[in-house]
């Protein structure tokens, strides 16, 4: 493709004559025949600002590509007069291919179809000198960016542990997403890095100029700056881009919004396609307000609602609508389908996370075999969508154990994650100090001031004395071969390894307590607590989930053996596999069958999201629930548990407020999987709401559920219309006494020796003394009634 090297060529491009429609051999608008009325309206309304409010599964890509084809077919614009912006290269390629099919290849002339970054690079190459760069500037990747910031942090004598360079990169990127130059950062924001954030940002930008480089955030920031300070250049682009089309407008940040708005002030022919109900990326700078105020930004805007859904059944759409309807900040739309209602969204409660994973595994196998009264569904057509990556552990464990093939999309498998491998290396050394591979992994993780030379000294010392690396490290410290801060930190590590090994042998602490102790005393937990990156909170949650996984094992060694065995089954397979991924990663995808586990307060909606962003965070969580439900084509199953473990301790869970918002006519409440005969009211067709259907389920007799009920009248949102005013009277009962013989499904028979509220201290015949929640215990004489 040609590129323009000066302003004359730029102006000349605008006056370039176009080929006629007949010469191109294009069809006479055949593509319009396959559009529904709303889609056709969006395609044919070419002049002026247009907002295509496209609900999930309503064919918005089809409408967008047909609109571009219509611009070309009607000679409304030449290919290079159309600016079409997407968020991913994949979406850009798909759009170009579709347009090419509709226009017999005319899309090849669309030089301005691509991602925000790709288009801004083209623009910036032409005007680089206006921001102090040369045309040949380079774009730094993340590693180069962190390396440069690390140099600046060190030069400013800032403690890297307290203020990691990666955190500074995130702060600066956030400022660039808001189109703030260093001089424009508000005072309230400038306190970052002990008040040195803006100073470091200034130094960083200056250093980039010296290197003739920019980062990805600069691509938009520089172009917005150029447009704001050089009216003539902006006017040229405004004339050039006769029509502007933007996909996924709800995901734009402030800088992208400003760039688009500046360019659209010429012809004002801007068409933005998006869905405010699917704006789920606020944590990375997306502003749902951009789409909400479209009509204010572009007076006289024509809004077209695409509401006919081609993906999901009626019941799935109805359930999703009930949830999203609780959001107040939305433009509003009602999805419908010309297809069947299908089966209702199924809702089920479980005793704990392991039970939930086991049940879903069995349900997947049943659906695969077609033994649930349905046509068989292959594994590739099923997905488990979780709110956070730590929820994957229970499913991966279960699937590896039963040999059910699965894939994790968007990241490594749970036990292959960096933080999990590090933690397991510490555990392995507590079991055996002969594990040199584990020692090599953690000797400087977290950082202990030990460089490659120090590690090499340890290895040489160990080999020359015929001992393991832990003993070699001890020798290096005692003989003074390693000195300074590194020696002190290494001594503390060796002493810690000795102490943890003794505690393991003495059984002074439970293996669950010891695991948490190892992670804390080694400094590994603090390492991730002090790492201020977007990934750090998730890594901490994964570590907690790893410790939770120890509960089902008698000791640490047994747990490590279990992991080794199941990971041996984790070889990549080529056949059908169930997909496991986060809800955020699932946007834009669809599956015939979708499982949505972990719908509990604090998990979904995420407590961290609500704490950090309040009502705004809650509404984004609700949009995420809407996205999850609308990924399903035919079958959608939502589940929650009454108790989960956090660092080895059981916690009562309250069902998610989003469950309250599911319209009862679209939901089938299944009998609980609890082993104690706790039945849901799922068979009762007379029940007026989900609240009434589940009121009789003992699985809800938890403090968490009662707290949820007590908050119902105070909660402004988060309750379905059908449930408002419903009062549920539930009282918990405890029927155990000290000295009573009881039974637990995992630990077997035992005797109650102490009662602490809803917790029982039990001396089990085989497992020893354990503290468990009373609801997981039955009297010994009723053990034969417990289903396995």
LUMSEGU-935554 format. One line per 2 residues: number of its first residue (from 1); their letters; for each residue x, y, z of C-alpha. Coordinates in pm, whole numbers, padded with zeros to 5 digits, always signed. Layout:
! LUMSEGU-935554
NUM> a> X Y Z; ... $
! end
This chain:
! LUMSEGU-935554
1> xx> +00000 +00000 +00000; +00117 +00353 -00070 $
3> xx> +00212 +00596 +00206; +00206 +00974 +00195 $
5> xx> +00526 +01162 +00272; +00413 +01526 +00264 $
7> xx> +00109 +01748 +00293; +00072 +01781 -00086 $
9> xx> +00030 +01406 -00119; -00210 +01417 +00175 $
11> xx> -00431 +01674 +00002; -00397 +01496 -00331 $
13> xx> -00532 +01177 -00184; -00858 +01348 -00102 $
15> xx> -00913 +01454 -00463; -00831 +01112 -00608 $
17> xx> -01114 +00995 -00844; -01303 +00673 -00765 $
19> xx> -01394 +00380 -00986; -01756 +00343 -01080 $
21> xx> -01974 +00079 -00925; -02021 -00089 -01264 $
23> xx> -01644 -00109 -01325; -01603 -00281 -00991 $
25> xx> -01867 -00535 -01089; -02041 -00506 -00752 $
27> xx> -02383 -00661 -00687; -02683 -00432 -00658 $
29> xx> -02727 -00434 -00280; -02788 -00809 -00249 $
31> xx> -02643 -00795 +00102; -02948 -00602 +00226 $
33> xx> -03178 -00899 +00174; -03039 -01090 +00471 $
35> xx> -03086 -00810 +00722; -03369 -00771 +00972 $
37> xx> -03548 -00432 +00983; -03330 -00284 +01259 $
39> xx> -03008 -00399 +01094; -03120 -00258 +00760 $
41> xx> -03207 +00074 +00924; -02856 +00091 +01071 $
43> xx> -02700 +00010 +00733; -02901 +00257 +00525 $
45> xx> -02888 +00554 +00765; -02559 +00687 +00627 $
47> xx> -02563 +01057 +00705; -02507 +01210 +01048 $
49> xx> -02412 +01047 +01378; -02554 +00700 +01436 $
51> xx> -02541 +00487 +01750; -02595 +00120 +01674 $
53> xx> -02692 -00014 +02017; -02632 -00384 +01955 $
55> xx> -02728 -00638 +02219; -02546 -00967 +02267 $
57> xx> -02582 -01202 +01969; -02778 -00955 +01756 $
59> xx> -02551 -00964 +01450; -02375 -00632 +01500 $
61> xx> -02067 -00737 +01300; -02292 -00825 +01007 $
63> xx> -02465 -00488 +01029; -02135 -00301 +01059 $
65> xx> -01971 -00471 +00761; -02286 -00431 +00549 $
67> xx> -02290 -00061 +00634; -01934 -00023 +00503 $
69> xx> -02024 -00224 +00193; -02324 +00005 +00143 $
71> xx> -02104 +00315 +00164; -01889 +00172 -00114 $
73> xx> -02172 +00034 -00324; -02361 +00364 -00324 $
75> xx> -02046 +00562 -00405; -02096 +00754 -00082 $
77> xx> -01725 +00716 -00010; -01407 +00575 -00156 $
79> xx> -01228 +00301 +00039; -00961 +00539 +00173 $
81> xx> -01224 +00791 +00293; -01358 +00543 +00548 $
83> xx> -01205 +00516 +00894; -01307 +00187 +01057 $
85> xx> -01170 +00120 +01404; -01165 -00207 +01601 $
87> xx> -01000 -00322 +01922; -00817 -00632 +01801 $
89> xx> -00624 -00731 +01492; -00839 -01042 +01466 $
91> xx> -01156 -00832 +01450; -00998 -00605 +01188 $
93> xx> -00900 -00901 +00970; -01245 -01057 +01000 $
95> xx> -01413 -00728 +00910; -01188 -00676 +00609 $
97> xx> -01255 -01029 +00485; -01633 -00989 +00518 $
99> xx> -01632 -00654 +00340; -01414 -00800 +00064 $
101> xx> -01666 -01080 +00012; -01954 -00831 -00008 $
103> xx> -01773 -00592 -00243; -01567 -00822 -00466 $
105> xx> -01242 -00724 -00301; -01283 -00346 -00282 $
107> xx> -01188 -00361 +00088; -00824 -00391 -00019 $
109> xx> -00828 -00015 -00070; -00935 +00050 +00291 $
111> xx> -00607 +00183 +00431; -00775 +00310 +00747 $
113> xx> -00932 -00011 +00874; -00757 -00141 +01184 $
115> xx> -00705 -00108 +01558; -00668 +00225 +01738 $
117> xx> -00295 +00166 +01775; -00238 +00054 +01416 $
119> xx> -00411 +00361 +01273; -00241 +00601 +01515 $
121> xx> +00100 +00461 +01419; +00029 +00554 +01055 $
123> xx> -00074 +00902 +01157; +00216 +00955 +01396 $
125> xx> +00476 +00847 +01139; +00365 +01148 +00932 $
127> xx> +00383 +01400 +01216; +00640 +01259 +01459 $
129> xx> +00854 +01574 +01461; +00568 +01770 +01618 $
131> xx> +00613 +01570 +01941; +00989 +01557 +01934 $
133> xx> +01031 +01225 +01755; +01173 +01114 +01422 $
135> xx> +00965 +00928 +01164; +01171 +00617 +01238 $
137> xx> +01065 +00604 +01606; +01044 +00263 +01772 $
139> xx> +00762 +00129 +01991; +00874 -00017 +02324 $
141> xx> +00733 -00347 +02440; +00641 -00403 +02804 $
143> xx> +00981 -00544 +02904; +01168 -00247 +02759 $
145> xx> +00925 -00011 +02926; +00978 -00170 +03268 $
147> xx> +01355 -00171 +03219; +01356 +00199 +03141 $
149> xx> +01134 +00285 +03436; +01354 +00076 +03665 $
151> xx> +01651 +00292 +03568; +01457 +00607 +03651 $
153> xx> +01333 +00473 +03984; +01686 +00380 +04088 $
155> xx> +01822 +00717 +03977; +01562 +00883 +04202 $
157> xx> +01673 +00666 +04500; +01324 +00518 +04540 $
159> xx> +01272 +00186 +04718; +01184 -00060 +04440 $
161> xx> +01018 -00300 +04683; +00774 -00037 +04805 $
163> xx> +00727 +00126 +04467; +00790 -00137 +04194 $
165> xx> +00864 -00004 +03844; +00584 -00223 +03708 $
167> xx> +00340 -00035 +03929; +00472 +00296 +03796 $
169> xx> +00416 +00166 +03443; +00052 +00097 +03532 $
171> xx> +00006 +00444 +03682; +00157 +00619 +03379 $
173> xx> -00047 +00404 +03140; -00362 +00502 +03331 $
175> xx> -00274 +00870 +03294; -00212 +00826 +02923 $
177> xx> -00545 +00646 +02884; -00702 +00964 +03022 $
179> xx> -00500 +01173 +02773; -00301 +01348 +03050 $
181> xx> +00040 +01486 +02971; +00268 +01525 +03276 $
183> xx> +00163 +01888 +03306; -00206 +01791 +03300 $
185> xx> -00210 +01531 +03579; -00449 +01662 +03849 $
187> xx> -00306 +01741 +04191; -00523 +01469 +04347 $
189> xx> -00354 +01212 +04122; +00002 +01342 +04158 $
191> xx> +00059 +01192 +04505; +00167 +00860 +04352 $
193> xx> +00517 +00743 +04437; +00539 +00968 +04745 $
195> xx> +00455 +01269 +04532; +00719 +01186 +04270 $
197> xx> +00484 +01020 +04021; +00451 +01322 +03791 $
199> xx> +00825 +01390 +03815; +00902 +01034 +03709 $
201> xx> +00640 +01056 +03431; +00812 +01372 +03303 $
203> xx> +01154 +01207 +03314; +01016 +00898 +03141 $
205> xx> +00869 +01099 +02854; +01194 +01292 +02814 $
207> xx> +01395 +00970 +02806; +01161 +00826 +02541 $
209> xx> +01229 +01126 +02319; +01604 +01082 +02364 $
211> xx> +01565 +00719 +02256; +01337 +00818 +01965 $
213> xx> +01077 +00583 +02109; +00724 +00572 +02246 $
215> xx> +00507 +00319 +02424; +00159 +00209 +02318 $
217> xx> -00012 +00472 +02530; +00186 +00743 +02349 $
219> xx> +00042 +00650 +02011; -00298 +00792 +02102 $
221> xx> -00171 +01056 +02343; +00064 +01207 +02086 $
223> xx> -00204 +01218 +01817; -00458 +01379 +02052 $
225> xx> -00193 +01635 +02145; -00112 +01706 +01779 $
227> xx> -00480 +01745 +01688; -00537 +01980 +01982 $
229> xx> -00237 +02202 +01900; -00233 +02196 +01519 $
231> xx> -00575 +02286 +01384; -00463 +02264 +01022 $
233> xx> -00353 +01903 +01053; -00675 +01810 +01231 $
235> xx> -00878 +01983 +00958; -00702 +01777 +00690 $
237> xx> -00791 +01449 +00861; -01146 +01568 +00925 $
239> xx> -01188 +01628 +00552; -01019 +01302 +00462 $
241> xx> -01230 +01076 +00684; -01572 +01122 +00532 $
243> xx> -01721 +00835 +00736; -01605 +00699 +01070 $
245> xx> -01715 +00364 +01212; -01618 +00231 +01555 $
247> xx> -01671 -00121 +01687; -01709 -00202 +02061 $
249> xx> -01751 +00167 +02146; -01840 +00083 +02507 $
251> xx> -01480 -00031 +02560; -01314 +00298 +02461 $
253> xx> -01107 +00492 +02713; -01085 +00871 +02742 $
255> xx> -00792 +00911 +02501; -00964 +00700 +02233 $
257> xx> -01286 +00890 +02287; -01111 +01229 +02245 $
259> xx> -00930 +01112 +01932; -01254 +00993 +01773 $
261> xx> -01453 +01298 +01872; -01193 +01536 +01730 $
263> xx> -01186 +01350 +01396; -01568 +01333 +01374 $
265> xx> -01623 +01709 +01395; -01575 +01749 +01020 $
267> xx> -01843 +01551 +00834; -02005 +01432 +01160 $
269> xx> -02075 +01098 +00990; -01972 +00879 +01281 $
271> xx> -02134 +00543 +01350; -02050 +00384 +01685 $
273> xx> -02145 +00024 +01747; -02158 -00109 +02100 $
275> xx> -02354 -00235 +02397; -02348 -00047 +02725 $
277> xx> -02466 -00368 +02895; -02141 -00539 +02793 $
279> xx> -01896 -00274 +02918; -01681 -00490 +03148 $
281> xx> -01331 -00348 +03114; -01342 -00051 +03350 $
283> xx> -01037 -00191 +03533; -00825 -00124 +03225 $
285> xx> -00954 +00224 +03151; -01277 +00167 +02955 $
287> xx> -01541 +00434 +03021; -01899 +00318 +02983 $
289> xx> -01993 +00687 +02999; -01859 +00732 +02646 $
291> xx> -02149 +00536 +02497; -02405 +00658 +02752 $
293> xx> -02352 +01022 +02649; -02328 +00964 +02274 $
295> xx> -02648 +01154 +02201; -02524 +01449 +02406 $
297> xx> -02184 +01449 +02234; -02342 +01428 +01889 $
299> xx> -02670 +01625 +01885; -02930 +01484 +01653 $
301> xx> -02779 +01136 +01672; -02993 +00855 +01535 $
303> xx> -03009 +00554 +01771; -03083 +00210 +01628 $
305> xx> -03141 -00076 +01871; -03048 -00423 +01751 $
307> xx> -03256 -00643 +01979; -03329 -00960 +01780 $
309> xx> -03093 -01221 +01922; -02971 -01505 +01698 $
311> xx> -02772 -01691 +01962; -02970 -01780 +02272 $
313> xx> -03306 -01929 +02364; -03593 -01728 +02510 $
315> xx> -03539 -01841 +02868; -03168 -01753 +02858 $
317> xx> -03245 -01406 +02724; -03517 -01357 +02984 $
319> xx> -03284 -01452 +03268; -03012 -01217 +03139 $
321> xx> -03263 -00934 +03102; -03379 -00977 +03461 $
323> xx> -03026 -00935 +03591; -02919 -00637 +03379 $
325> xx> -03249 -00458 +03442; -03127 -00386 +03797 $
327> xx> -02861 -00148 +03659; -02965 +00216 +03658 $
329> xx> -02694 +00361 +03430; -02790 +00208 +03096 $
331> xx> -02959 +00308 +02772; -03192 +00010 +02780 $
333> xx> -03293 -00252 +02529; -03495 -00574 +02532 $
335> xx> -03352 -00876 +02355; -03589 -01122 +02190 $
337> xx> -03560 -01427 +01970; -03771 -01573 +01694 $
339> xx> -03657 -01915 +01814; -03784 -02137 +02094 $
341> xx> -03785 -02064 +02465; -03578 -02379 +02520 $
343> xx> -03504 -02511 +02865; -03497 -02276 +03163 $
345> xx> -03174 -02154 +03313; -03092 -02409 +03582 $
347> xx> -02988 -02303 +03932; -02836 -02532 +04191 $
349> xx> -02673 -02497 +04532; -02392 -02718 +04659 $
351> xx> -02234 -02791 +04993; -01883 -02677 +04898 $
353> xx> -01652 -02610 +04604; -01540 -02970 +04563 $
355> xx> -01899 -03088 +04550; -01974 -02819 +04293 $
357> xx> -01683 -02931 +04075; -01776 -03297 +04108 $
359> xx> -02140 -03231 +04012; -02045 -03017 +03710 $
361> xx> -01802 -03286 +03596; -02079 -03547 +03614 $
363> xx> -02322 -03315 +03435; -02072 -03256 +03154 $
365> xx> -02023 -03630 +03108; -02399 -03681 +03112 $
367> xx> -02454 -03412 +02849; -02171 -03559 +02640 $
369> xx> -02337 -03903 +02646; -02683 -03759 +02589 $
371> xx> -02820 -03938 +02896; -03004 -03632 +03031 $
373> xx> -03281 -03667 +02777; -03106 -03435 +02532 $
375> xx> -02908 -03484 +02216; -02540 -03549 +02293 $
377> xx> -02323 -03235 +02319; -01952 -03260 +02242 $
379> xx> -01697 -03123 +02488; -01591 -02842 +02256 $
381> xx> -01942 -02703 +02286; -01926 -02665 +02666 $
383> xx> -01759 -02396 +02874; -01711 -02317 +03242 $
385> xx> -01689 -01942 +03299; -01549 -01827 +03635 $
387> xx> -01522 -01482 +03789; -01161 -01529 +03904 $
389> xx> -00883 -01763 +03796; -00843 -01917 +04143 $
391> xx> -01183 -02082 +04097; -01035 -02302 +03825 $
393> xx> -00836 -02516 +04070; -01126 -02732 +04189 $
395> xx> -01241 -02801 +03831; -00893 -02879 +03704 $
397> xx> -00834 -03117 +03995; -01160 -03296 +03932 $
399> xx> -01121 -03318 +03554; -00763 -03444 +03577 $
401> xx> -00871 -03704 +03831; -01154 -03843 +03617 $
403> xx> -00968 -03797 +03287; -01203 -03536 +03141 $
405> xx> -01013 -03339 +02871; -01014 -02962 +02921 $
407> xx> -00837 -02648 +02804; -00774 -02324 +02994 $
409> xx> -00814 -02017 +02775; -00640 -01691 +02860 $
411> xx> -00370 -01833 +03086; -00184 -02143 +03202 $
413> xx> -00346 -02426 +03393; -00371 -02368 +03767 $
415> xx> -00073 -02581 +03873; +00136 -02436 +03589 $
417> xx> +00099 -02077 +03706; +00418 -01904 +03819 $
419> xx> +00305 -01836 +04176; +00176 -02191 +04221 $
421> xx> +00502 -02345 +04097; +00696 -02120 +04335 $
423> xx> +00476 -02213 +04631; +00498 -02585 +04551 $
425> xx> +00878 -02555 +04538; +00875 -02422 +04895 $
427> xx> +00645 -02707 +05003; +00872 -02965 +04836 $
429> xx> +01173 -02834 +05027; +00983 -02854 +05354 $
431> xx> +00923 -03222 +05278; +01274 -03294 +05146 $
433> xx> +01581 -03070 +05144; +01734 -03293 +04874 $
435> xx> +01510 -03133 +04612; +01776 -02921 +04438 $
437> xx> +01546 -02819 +04153; +01303 -02667 +04401 $
439> xx> +01587 -02483 +04578; +01714 -02337 +04251 $
441> xx> +01367 -02204 +04181; +01311 -02024 +04512 $
443> xx> +01661 -01932 +04634; +01614 -01579 +04499 $
445> xx> +01233 -01574 +04485; +01140 -01333 +04628 $
447> xx> +01455 -01128 +04569; +01720 -01187 +04835 $
449> xx> +02008 -00999 +04681; +02167 -01315 +04543 $
451> xx> +02306 -01272 +04193; +02410 -01540 +03947 $
453> xx> +02759 -01547 +04097; +02627 -01622 +04447 $
455> xx> +02401 -01900 +04318; +02695 -02046 +04127 $
457> xx> +02904 -02040 +04446; +02634 -02239 +04625 $
459> xx> +02624 -02495 +04345; +03004 -02539 +04334 $
461> xx> +03022 -02574 +04713; +02745 -02835 +04717 $
463> xx> +02901 -03042 +04437; +03252 -03033 +04582 $
465> xx> +03123 -03155 +04919; +02873 -03407 +04784 $
467> xx> +02573 -03245 +04956; +02243 -03095 +04847 $
469> xx> +02205 -02725 +04766; +02042 -02640 +05099 $
471> xx> +02345 -02779 +05280; +02572 -02608 +05028 $
473> xx> +02402 -02276 +05105; +02453 -02336 +05478 $
475> xx> +02824 -02394 +05417; +02856 -02078 +05209 $
477> xx> +02703 -01869 +05487; +02907 -02027 +05767 $
479> xx> +03237 -02003 +05577; +03176 -01648 +05457 $
481> xx> +03186 -01738 +05085; +02876 -01522 +05044 $
483> xx> +02870 -01187 +05224; +02654 -00880 +05274 $
485> xx> +02277 -00857 +05254; +02264 -01168 +05037 $
487> xx> +02434 -01371 +05309; +02188 -01252 +05575 $
489> xx> +01886 -01331 +05356; +02029 -01672 +05259 $
491> xx> +02087 -01757 +05626; +01725 -01672 +05705 $
493> xx> +01606 -01892 +05418; +01813 -02192 +05533 $
495> xx> +01694 -02149 +05891; +01337 -02129 +05766 $
497> xx> +01374 -02449 +05565; +01512 -02626 +05873 $
499> xx> +01230 -02498 +06091; +00955 -02593 +05845 $
501> xx> +01100 -02941 +05802; +01106 -02994 +06181 $
503> xx> +00749 -02870 +06217; +00642 -03108 +05943 $
505> xx> +00804 -03403 +06122; +00681 -03298 +06466 $
507> xx> +00326 -03242 +06337; +00309 -02944 +06573 $
509> xx> +00084 -02767 +06323; -00162 -02897 +06068 $
511> xx> -00024 -02917 +05717; -00269 -02645 +05617 $
513> xx> -00138 -02409 +05885; +00219 -02499 +05795 $
515> xx> +00161 -02422 +05428; +00033 -02075 +05512 $
517> xx> +00323 -02028 +05752; +00578 -02120 +05485 $
519> xx> +00436 -01871 +05238; +00427 -01597 +05502 $
521> xx> +00764 -01656 +05669; +00946 -01696 +05338 $
523> xx> +00828 -01351 +05237; +00650 -01491 +04932 $
525> xx> +00304 -01370 +05034; +00442 -01024 +05115 $
527> xx> +00615 -01021 +04778; +00283 -01032 +04593 $
529> xx> +00114 -00803 +04846; +00378 -00539 +04768 $
531> xx> +00366 -00594 +04393; +00122 -00329 +04274 $
533> xx> +00031 -00477 +03938; -00313 -00572 +03805 $
535> xx> -00215 -00941 +03823; -00097 -00939 +04187 $
537> xx> -00438 -00967 +04361; -00524 -01264 +04140 $
539> xx> -00195 -01434 +04223; -00267 -01392 +04596 $
541> xx> -00612 -01545 +04546; -00452 -01837 +04363 $
543> xx> -00215 -01895 +04657; -00510 -01898 +04897 $
545> xx> -00685 -02150 +04675; -00371 -02366 +04669 $
547> xx> -00373 -02378 +05048; -00746 -02455 +05041 $
549> xx> -00668 -02759 +04829; -00467 -02912 +05113 $
551> xx> -00780 -02976 +05320; -00860 -03303 +05150 $
553> xx> -00520 -03459 +05229; -00367 -03601 +05544 $
555> xx> -00029 -03432 +05497; +00179 -03211 +05272 $
557> xx> +00359 -03501 +05110; +00032 -03664 +05008 $
559> xx> -00079 -03338 +04850; +00243 -03307 +04650 $
561> xx> +00211 -03667 +04532; -00146 -03597 +04423 $
563> xx> -00034 -03300 +04214; +00245 -03499 +04052 $
565> xx> +00006 -03777 +03958; -00271 -03560 +03818 $
567> xx> -00026 -03338 +03627; +00106 -03652 +03461 $
569> xx> -00245 -03678 +03313; -00235 -03318 +03196 $
571> xx> -00071 -03388 +02861; -00217 -03179 +02580 $
573> xx> -00479 -03367 +02383; -00597 -03310 +02029 $
575> xx> -00958 -03419 +02069; -01262 -03242 +02211 $
577> xx> -01205 -03051 +02535; -01418 -02855 +02778 $
579> xx> -01320 -02488 +02790; -01242 -02321 +03123 $
581> xx> -01196 -01946 +03120; -01278 -01625 +03303 $
583> xx> -01593 -01428 +03233; -01384 -01136 +03109 $
585> xx> -01213 -01359 +02855; -01542 -01500 +02726 $
587> xx> -01677 -01176 +02578; -01752 -01222 +02210 $
589> xx> -01765 -01601 +02236; -02060 -01840 +02244 $
591> xx> -02116 -02201 +02349; -02419 -02432 +02330 $
593> xx> -02377 -02511 +02702; -02237 -02276 +02967 $
595> xx> -02170 -02341 +03337; -02147 -02038 +03568 $
597> xx> -02015 -02152 +03910; -01936 -01953 +04223 $
599> xx> -02228 -01710 +04223; -02175 -01599 +04582 $
601> xx> -02140 -01262 +04753; -01777 -01156 +04763 $
603> xx> -01683 -01383 +04473; -01942 -01266 +04223 $
605> xx> -01997 -00978 +04257; -01632 -00937 +04349 $
607> xx> -01585 -00777 +04688; -01268 -00606 +04570 $
609> xx> -01447 -00449 +04275; -01725 -00316 +04498 $
611> xx> -01481 -00189 +04762; -01274 -00003 +04504 $
613> xx> -01551 +00137 +04285; -01872 +00126 +04488 $
615> xx> -02196 +00132 +04287; -02000 +00178 +03964 $
617> xx> -01811 -00143 +04041; -02131 -00329 +04128 $
619> xx> -02294 -00228 +03800; -01990 -00347 +03604 $
621> xx> -02007 -00680 +03792; -02374 -00706 +03694 $
623> xx> -02283 -00642 +03330; -02031 -00923 +03364 $
625> xx> -02311 -01153 +03484; -02514 -01049 +03181 $
627> xx> -02222 -01129 +02952; -02183 -01470 +03116 $
629> xx> -02546 -01572 +03073; -02563 -01451 +02713 $
631> xx> -02264 -01664 +02612; -02501 -01964 +02629 $
633> xx> -02693 -02074 +02321; -02914 -02353 +02457 $
635> xx> -02813 -02454 +02809; -02709 -02232 +03100 $
637> xx> -02644 -02356 +03453; -02568 -02128 +03751 $
639> xx> -02436 -02270 +04077; -02323 -02155 +04419 $
641> xx> -02211 -02315 +04744; -02307 -02269 +05107 $
643> xx> -01948 -02291 +05237; -01599 -02233 +05100 $
645> xx> -01256 -02263 +05249; -01019 -01972 +05296 $
647> xx> -00674 -02074 +05429; -00815 -02396 +05565 $
649> xx> -01112 -02238 +05743; -01469 -02287 +05635 $
651> xx> -01669 -01974 +05564; -02042 -01955 +05516 $
653> xx> -02132 -01807 +05179; -02434 -01598 +05086 $
655> xx> -02577 -01660 +04738; -02503 -01378 +04498 $
657> xx> -02747 -01089 +04483; -02759 -01156 +04110 $
659> xx> -02946 -01478 +04186; -03218 -01264 +04345 $
661> xx> -03254 -01080 +04016; -03318 -01386 +03799 $
663> xx> -03688 -01383 +03698; -03839 -01700 +03841 $
665> xx> -04029 -01791 +03523; -03700 -01834 +03339 $
667> xx> -03530 -02042 +03609; -03553 -02404 +03719 $
669> xx> -03422 -02457 +04072; -03266 -02803 +04094 $
671> xx> -03254 -03019 +04407; -02941 -02952 +04608 $
673> xx> -02654 -03200 +04587; -02610 -03187 +04964 $
675> xx> -02565 -03527 +05124; -02804 -03456 +05410 $
677> xx> -03136 -03479 +05233; -03175 -03103 +05204 $
679> xx> -03431 -03056 +04930; -03495 -02742 +04729 $
681> xx> -03848 -02649 +04647; -03759 -02685 +04280 $
683> xx> -04057 -02911 +04208; -04308 -02663 +04349 $
685> xx> -04466 -02481 +04059; -04677 -02274 +04299 $
687> xx> -04375 -02087 +04432; -04393 -01719 +04345 $
689> xx> -04021 -01641 +04321; -03681 -01794 +04345 $
691> xx> -03672 -01681 +04707; -03983 -01886 +04776 $
693> xx> -03856 -02181 +04576; -03536 -02205 +04778 $
695> xx> -03674 -02102 +05118; -03724 -02464 +05220 $
697> xx> -03367 -02559 +05133; -03158 -02615 +05445 $
699> xx> -02854 -02529 +05237; -02958 -02166 +05293 $
701> xx> -02963 -02198 +05673; -02636 -02013 +05703 $
703> xx> -02544 -01681 +05866; -02445 -01550 +05524 $
705> xx> -02790 -01615 +05377; -02959 -01462 +05682 $
707> xx> -02745 -01151 +05651; -02846 -01129 +05286 $
709> xx> -03212 -01149 +05385; -03175 -00881 +05652 $
711> xx> -03022 -00644 +05397; -03297 -00687 +05137 $
713> xx> -03500 -00382 +05241; -03193 -00159 +05255 $
715> xx> -03048 -00262 +04919; -03143 -00011 +04646 $
717> xx> -03063 -00259 +04369; -02992 -00626 +04354 $
719> xx> -03342 -00764 +04403; -03587 -00886 +04145 $
721> xx> -03927 -00723 +04119; -04092 -01052 +04205 $
723> xx> -03891 -01089 +04526; -03942 -00739 +04669 $
725> xx> -04135 -00749 +04989; -04079 -01122 +05037 $
727> xx> -03984 -01218 +05391; -03828 -01554 +05458 $
729> xx> -03813 -01689 +05812; -03534 -01939 +05846 $
731> xx> -03384 -02067 +06170; -03074 -02278 +06200 $
733> xx> -03076 -02579 +06433; -02794 -02770 +06599 $
735> xx> -02860 -03125 +06714; -02516 -03250 +06819 $
737> xx> -02386 -03300 +07173; -02045 -03363 +07323 $
739> xx> -01958 -03733 +07316; -02195 -03813 +07028 $
741> xx> -02075 -04050 +06755; -02094 -03882 +06413 $
743> xx> -01997 -03933 +06050; -01821 -03711 +05793 $
745> xx> -01803 -03809 +05425; -01427 -03744 +05398 $
747> xx> -01299 -03821 +05748; -01532 -04109 +05842 $
749> xx> -01657 -04186 +06194; -01560 -03991 +06502 $
751> xx> -01669 -03848 +06837; -01767 -03487 +06914 $
753> xx> -01531 -03357 +07183; -01611 -02984 +07171 $
755> xx> -01875 -02750 +07025; -01788 -02392 +06923 $
757> xx> -02092 -02219 +06774; -02151 -02380 +06435 $
759> xx> -01812 -02556 +06449; -01749 -02900 +06596 $
761> xx> -01416 -03034 +06719; -01422 -03406 +06640 $
763> xx> -01176 -03685 +06715; -01203 -03901 +06405 $
765> xx> -01112 -04269 +06425; -00866 -04250 +06135 $
767> xx> -00807 -03882 +06059; -00748 -03761 +06415 $
769> xx> -00878 -03435 +06558; -01046 -03198 +06312 $
771> xx> -01258 -02884 +06339; -01547 -02893 +06092 $
773> xx> -01872 -02708 +06028; -02170 -02880 +06186 $
775> xx> -02374 -02891 +05865; -02123 -03134 +05713 $
777> xx> -02180 -03390 +05991; -02453 -03647 +06044 $
779> xx> -02518 -03872 +06340; -02344 -04209 +06311 $
781> xx> -02674 -04394 +06308; -02780 -04198 +05998 $
783> xx> -02458 -04256 +05805; -02615 -04532 +05598 $
785> xx> -02862 -04276 +05458; -02585 -04059 +05314 $
787> xx> -02558 -04099 +04935; -02211 -04141 +04788 $
! end
